[in-house]
Amino acid sequence: MKAKVHITLKNGVLDPQGKAIQNALSHLGFGGVDEVRQGKYIEIKLADTDPAAAKQRVSQMCEKLLANMIIENYAVEVEGEGALVRP
């Protein structure tokens, strides 16, 4: 079973890397880009067979290691289940 994790900065948190990407896009001629926010994408292959239990386990992984809960949000998607979004 595969879990997909999207980690992004919370609204209001400064994103210097996103700003650098936005500036680079502008210099390359891609105008009209109002804002860029960058994040992380992680895929985890699990031995779990219960999608709900797998989602709960990956959520615990995010809260303990993968995401900085002070400045980041995460969303977990497990095959066969909808997405779990934690702001």
Secondary structure, 3 states (H helix, E strand, C coil): CEEEEEEEECCCCCCHHHHHHHHHHHHCCCCCCCCCCCEEEEEEECCCCCHHHHHHHHHHHHHHHHCCCCCEEEEEEECCCCEEEEC
